[in-house]
Amino acid sequence: MTEIQRLLSETIEEINQREKRDNRPRFSISFIRKHPGLFVGMYLALLATLAVMLQSETLSGSVWLLIVLFVVLNGFFFFDVYPRYHYEDIDVLDFRVCYNGEWYNTRFVPSGLINAILQSPLVEEESKSRLEKMVARKGELSFYDVFTLTRPETAQSVG
């Protein structure tokens, strides 16, 4: 593992700890705060469907199924999951992208990571100069931008 990979991994682990990213579902009412109209609409639709089912001779026996389905399906709205970030997920497109998105392209690295790379005696001067060029050109760098410094084919194509 190179020094840049180690520093990236440490930064990702710090973010996971700071943001409590542990892949565990947590009960949250953020859905109600963000979408109060939808929340009320869901319950009004349940009550309307329940009223129709109770009036029907053929559907009144399966009201329990409606209630179970409503509770199970809407239970997902009341849980938030904060997926863990992993160094190994950078530049990997698979089913995990559906779960946690391409966080490495949309999340910017903290300036402390860039400073640590630039000040580390274990990082090659060529990588440091490429990093300085990237910062000058883009301003803020994503995790993927810093990750490209660890790939050997990038060193040959940039130049």
Secondary structure, 3 states (H helix, E strand, C coil): CCHHHHHHHHHHHHHHHHCCCCCCEEECCHHHHHCHHHHHHHHHHHHHHHHHHHHCCCCHHHHHHHHHHHHHHHHHHHEEECCCCCHHHCCCCCCHHHHHCCHHHHCECCHHHHHHHHHCCCCCHHHHHHHHHHHHHHCCCEHHHHHHHHCHHHHHHCC
